Amino acid sequence: MKFTVKMGKDESEAFKNFMGELRPDNVTEDDFIRTIFYKGVEKFQEELMDNMKTYLAENQDGIDASAIEALGSDASALYGAMPEEQSPIEVIE
């Protein structure tokens, strides 16, 4: 998969300076950019989880009324009221 990011002249120059200063000599530009991308994705996922946990904590009454259940403190385990055997979603591995 290939991503293209369009940057303005100032952004492009700033990114080149950033890479020039911080990229280790033994790391290719592609690997360095890939690392930055994945670190950004990880940070984004952490923020989403934090926001979801905050939302669940602040809106527990509405969530209880909608029959969605978060098991324990693990907000990543969300379940609806529909049992798995009746679920219209098929999981293909």
Order of alpha helices (4+ residues) and beta strands (2+ residues): alpha-alpha-alpha-beta-beta
